[in-house]
Amino acid sequence: LAVIAVAIEADAAAGPVPAVPSAGTVWWRAQIRARQEAARVVVRPITAAQALSLVPGVSRSGITMTAGRASGLDRVSAARFSFLLATPITFGAGLLELRHLELDTSATALVVGIATPAIVGLLAIGLLIRYLGRAGFGVFFAYRAVLAVILVWRSVTR
């Protein structure tokens, strides 16, 4: 143990990764690899499930949160990751919509038009994450289950 402690101290004092790795460096790299692999195990099913949102009626955030829970994430982490996944999608959609912007739009209107929904969206996400930390997904599941029954019933009775 003393040898490992000395190696870790020498490793920390050495700065950049030495040419001949010490026990501390080997341990540190193993920890990083283990965390990366654990992240892959969780992230891959979530990102794959996101493709299911292409099916009409499937909520992107709902399916990614469900996949996150199935992958072992807690409710809050699943929700945060789901909303994090939406960031590039939302940014890309905003960039695409810029081509339809009127050339005479004032800078003030543009800033207010971007800042207002961003602030309201962040507040709504914050409230939802706080709610999920206390109550869970039960209300959302019940809503989707009732809606599914109504839609199936309507399609059968037509």
N, C-alpha and C positions, 0 to 999 in steps of 0.2 A: 504494500500500500504506500509505503514511504517513497518507493521508486516512482510510482504513478503520480503522487503529489508533486515530487520534484520535477517530473517531466511536464506536468501541467503548468507549473510555475515557470519553467524554462520556456515553455511554449508561449505563454502569455507575454513574457519579457522579450521574446525573440521578434515579435511583430509579425511580419509577413510569414507565410507558410514556409518552413525550412525545406531544404532539398531532401533531407532524410527526415521523414515524419516521426515525431515523438508519440508516445502513448496518448497524450492529450489531444494531439491533432487527429490521430486515428479515431479516438472516441468521439470527438467533435464532428468529424465527417460522417461517422456512422449514425449519430443522432440526426444530422441533417437529412441523410438518405432515408432514415426511418420516417421522419416527418413528411418528407416529400411523397413517399410511397403511401402513407396513410392519407394524405391529401388526395392523391390520385384515386384511391379506393372510394373516397367520399364524393369527389368532384365528377368523375366520369359518369356515374349513373344520373346525376342531377343534370348535367349538360345534355346527356342523351335524351332524358325525359323532356327537356325543353323542346325538342323536335315534335313531340306529341301535341304541342300547342298549335301546330298547323292544322289540326283537326278542328273543324268548326264546333264551337261551344266549349272547347277545352281552354281553361285559363292558364296562361303561361306562368304566372306567379303561383297559382294553385298547384299545378303539376310539379313545379320545381321545389316548392315547399314540401309536398308529399314525398317526392323522391329524396329530399334531404332528411326528412324524418325516417324514411325507410333505410337510409344509409347510416343512421345512428346519430344524426345531429339533434340537439335539443330544439324546441320550438323557436326560440329567439334566434339561434344561429341559422336555422333553416330559412327563416324569414329574411334575416339580414343578407344571407348569401343570395337568395332569390332576387331581392331588390338590387343587390350589387350586380347581378347578371343583367339586369335591365338597363344599367347605365350606358353601355355602348350602343344598345338598341335605340334608346331614347335620343342619345346624342346624334347618332346617324340619321334618324328620322328628322330631327331638327335641321341637320345640314341639308338633307334632301328638300325640305320645305323652303329653304332660303331661296331657291330658284323661283318660287312663286311670289316672292316679296316685291311689293311695289317699289320702284326706284325712288319715289318721292316720300317714302316713309321717314318720319323724323327719328332721330337717334333716341329721343326721350321715349317715344312710343315703343320703339324696339326694346329698349332696356326694361321698361315697365312690363311689356308683353312677355319677356323672357324671365324676369325676376319674380313676378307675381306667381305664376304656376310653379316655379321652382321652389319658392318658399312654402306655398300651400302644400305642395307634394311632400316636401321634407317633413312638415308638421304632421301630415296625415300618416306618413310612414312611421314617424316617431310614436304617434298615438297607437297605431296598430301593433307595433313591436312591444310597446308597454302593455297593451291589452293581452297579447299572446303570452307574455311572461306570467300573467296572472291567471288567465282563463283557458287558453288553448284554442284549438281549431273546431271545437264542438258546434258552435253556432254556424260556422261556415259549412261544415259537413251537413248539418241539418238543412240548411238553405239549399244546398246543391242536391241533396237527396229528394226533398220535396219538389223542387223544380224538375228533376229527372222523372219522377212519378207523374207529374202533371203533363210533361211533354210526351211521355210514352202513352199515357192514357188518351191524350188528344189525337195522337197519330193512329192509334188503334181504333178509336171510335169514328173516325172520318170515313 
